């Protein structure tokens, strides 16, 4: 168990040092297709460098990268409140429930500090769903996608 890991916020001036790891984590967590990389990563790099997106890392006791999270502070246009959206959450190895609770608490403290009212995220990963239940999340809504360009037989 790696519960003594250290959690750090990567400052905009440090993003380039972690850029390859961030890209890898996003490809894995967001299930990106190669044709999406250029636009996705150009926008993400710009957001991280301008601090409109935030990056957090977990280093193990040997200072080896263990996990990455990318977040964004958004405004919910219906409820008119600040929300922290977890865009990407990726771990290089399996995490215990106690580790996940510790890391989620860290992100929750950051969200509170930024005056966000809720934390949001979406995922197709069933492990992330388990994590959500473990830390006390409730389901707000489900998102569906219909890709245009195919044959619609409706």
C-alpha positions as CSV (number, residue, x, y, z in Angstrom):
1,X,0.0,0.0,0.0
2,X,1.3,3.4,-0.9
3,X,-0.7,5.6,1.5
4,X,2.3,7.6,2.5
5,X,2.6,9.0,-1.0
6,X,2.9,12.7,-1.5
7,X,0.4,14.7,-3.5
8,X,1.5,17.8,-5.3
9,X,-0.2,20.4,-7.5
10,X,1.9,20.9,-10.6
11,X,2.4,24.7,-11.2
12,X,2.0,26.0,-14.8
13,X,5.8,26.5,-15.1
14,X,6.3,22.8,-14.2
15,X,3.8,21.4,-16.7
16,X,6.4,20.8,-19.5
17,X,8.3,18.5,-17.1
18,X,5.3,16.3,-16.7
19,X,3.8,16.8,-20.2
20,X,4.5,13.3,-21.6
21,X,3.0,11.7,-18.5
22,X,0.0,13.9,-18.6
23,X,-0.6,13.1,-22.2
24,X,-0.3,9.3,-21.5
25,X,-2.7,9.6,-18.6
26,X,-5.3,11.5,-20.7
27,X,-5.0,9.0,-23.6
28,X,-5.7,6.2,-21.2
29,X,-8.3,7.8,-19.0
30,X,-10.2,9.7,-21.7
31,X,-9.9,6.9,-24.2
32,X,-8.7,9.3,-26.9
33,X,-8.4,8.3,-30.6
34,X,-5.2,9.3,-32.4
35,X,-7.1,11.7,-34.7
36,X,-8.2,13.7,-31.6
37,X,-4.7,14.2,-30.1
38,X,-3.7,17.4,-31.8
39,X,-6.7,19.5,-30.9
40,X,-7.2,17.9,-27.5
41,X,-3.6,18.3,-26.4
42,X,-3.2,21.8,-27.8
43,X,-6.2,23.0,-25.9
44,X,-5.2,21.1,-22.7
45,X,-1.6,22.4,-22.8
46,X,-2.9,26.0,-23.2
47,X,-5.3,25.5,-20.3
48,X,-2.7,24.0,-18.0
49,X,-0.2,26.7,-18.8
50,X,-2.8,29.5,-18.2
51,X,-4.0,27.7,-15.0
52,X,-7.6,27.3,-16.3
53,X,-6.9,23.6,-15.9
54,X,-5.0,22.2,-12.9
55,X,-2.8,19.1,-12.7
56,X,-2.1,17.1,-9.5
57,X,0.4,14.2,-9.2
58,X,1.0,11.5,-6.6
59,X,4.6,10.5,-6.1
60,X,5.5,7.3,-4.2
61,X,8.1,7.2,-1.5
62,X,10.8,6.8,-4.2
63,X,9.5,9.9,-5.9
64,X,8.2,7.9,-8.8
65,X,5.0,9.1,-10.5
66,X,2.1,7.0,-9.2
67,X,-1.1,8.9,-10.3
68,X,-2.2,12.0,-12.2
69,X,-5.4,14.1,-12.0
70,X,-6.4,17.0,-14.3
71,X,-9.2,19.2,-13.1
72,X,-11.0,22.4,-14.3
73,X,-13.0,24.9,-12.4
74,X,-16.3,25.5,-14.2
75,X,-19.5,27.4,-13.8
76,X,-22.7,25.5,-13.8
77,X,-24.9,27.6,-16.0
78,X,-28.2,26.2,-14.5
79,X,-27.3,26.5,-10.8
80,X,-24.9,29.4,-11.2
81,X,-22.3,27.9,-9.0
82,X,-18.6,27.0,-9.3
83,X,-17.8,23.3,-9.7
84,X,-14.6,21.4,-9.9
85,X,-14.6,19.0,-12.8
86,X,-12.2,16.1,-12.7
87,X,-11.3,15.8,-16.4
88,X,-8.8,13.0,-16.1
89,X,-7.9,10.6,-13.3
90,X,-5.3,7.9,-13.9
91,X,-3.2,5.7,-11.7
92,X,-0.1,3.8,-12.9
93,X,-1.0,1.0,-10.6
94,X,-4.0,-0.2,-8.6
95,X,-5.0,1.9,-5.6
96,X,-6.6,0.8,-2.4
97,X,-9.8,2.3,-1.2
98,X,-8.0,4.1,1.6
99,X,-5.6,5.7,-0.9
100,X,-8.5,6.8,-3.1
101,X,-10.3,8.4,-0.1
102,X,-7.1,10.2,0.8
103,X,-6.6,11.6,-2.8
104,X,-10.2,12.5,-3.2
105,X,-10.1,14.4,0.1
106,X,-7.1,16.3,-1.2
107,X,-9.1,17.3,-4.3
108,X,-12.2,18.1,-2.2
109,X,-10.1,20.4,-0.1
110,X,-8.7,22.1,-3.2
111,X,-12.3,22.5,-4.5
112,X,-13.4,24.0,-1.2
113,X,-10.5,26.4,-1.2
114,X,-11.5,27.5,-4.7
115,X,-15.1,28.0,-3.4
116,X,-16.6,25.3,-5.6
117,X,-19.9,23.8,-4.4
118,X,-19.5,20.4,-6.0
119,X,-17.0,18.1,-7.6
120,X,-18.1,16.5,-10.9
121,X,-16.6,13.8,-13.2
122,X,-17.8,11.3,-15.7
123,X,-16.4,7.9,-16.6
124,X,-17.2,4.7,-18.4
125,X,-14.8,2.9,-16.1
126,X,-16.5,0.7,-13.6
127,X,-13.7,1.1,-11.1
128,X,-14.2,4.8,-11.1
129,X,-17.9,4.1,-10.4
130,X,-16.9,2.1,-7.3
131,X,-14.6,4.9,-6.2
132,X,-17.5,7.3,-6.5
133,X,-19.6,5.1,-4.3
134,X,-16.7,4.7,-1.8
135,X,-16.3,8.5,-1.3
136,X,-20.0,9.2,-1.1
137,X,-20.8,10.6,-4.6
138,X,-24.3,10.5,-6.0
139,X,-25.3,10.3,-9.7
140,X,-26.4,13.6,-11.2
141,X,-27.2,12.5,-14.7
142,X,-26.1,10.1,-17.4
143,X,-24.6,11.2,-20.6
144,X,-25.2,9.5,-24.0
145,X,-23.6,10.1,-27.3
146,X,-24.8,9.6,-30.9
147,X,-22.1,9.9,-33.5
148,X,-23.2,11.7,-36.6
149,X,-22.1,10.7,-40.0
150,X,-23.4,7.1,-39.8
151,X,-26.6,5.7,-41.1
152,X,-29.6,6.6,-38.8
153,X,-32.5,4.3,-39.3
154,X,-34.8,6.0,-36.8
